[in-house]
Amino acid sequence: MAINIDHIIKTGVIFSLVGTVMMIILVLVILIFPVQKDCIGNDSDCQFISTAPGKLKSIVNPLTLVIALLTISAGLLIFRFGTRYKLRKSHL
């Protein structure tokens, strides 16, 4: 049973790592290719357009940030509950 708990804990670590890599890629793309504000006429009718080329342009959106944060959170939750269960089992 302890081997399965260790696999669950490692899965949580991998989820957190994947979310962190996604967040780093998003930040790097935004820093390397800044977002430009394009206003037509007045300030209330503006669009924000990324200067990133091709496939990188699809990374720059709020959904990528949400997915990265949820992945990090899920990984930490899995890791935390796995270690808690492992410690609780060892004390019994």
C-alpha positions, 0 to 999 in steps of 0.5 A, spaced: 500 500 500 505 504 501 508 504 494 501 506 491 501 512 496 508 514 494 506 514 486 500 518 488 505 523 492 509 523 485 503 524 481 502 531 485 509 533 484 508 532 477 502 536 476 505 542 480 511 541 476 507 541 469 503 547 472 509 551 474 512 550 467 506 552 464 506 559 468 513 560 466 512 559 459 506 564 459 510 569 463 516 568 458 512 569 452 508 575 455 515 578 456 518 577 450 512 579 445 509 584 449 501 585 448 499 592 445 493 596 446 489 598 439 484 603 440 479 605 435 477 612 436 476 612 443 479 609 449 472 605 451 473 601 444 480 598 445 483 591 444 489 588 446 493 584 441 499 580 442 505 581 438 507 573 439 508 569 432 503 564 430 502 558 435 505 562 441 499 567 440 494 562 442 498 561 449 497 569 451 490 568 454 487 568 461 485 561 460 492 559 460 493 562 466 487 559 469 489 552 467 496 553 470 494 555 477 488 550 477 494 545 475 499 547 480 493 547 486 491 540 484 498 538 484 499 541 491 492 538 494 494 531 491 501 532 494 498 534 501 493 529 502 498 523 500 503 525 505 498 526 510 495 519 509 502 516 509 504 520 515 497 518 518 498 510 516 505 510 519 503 512 526 497 507 526 
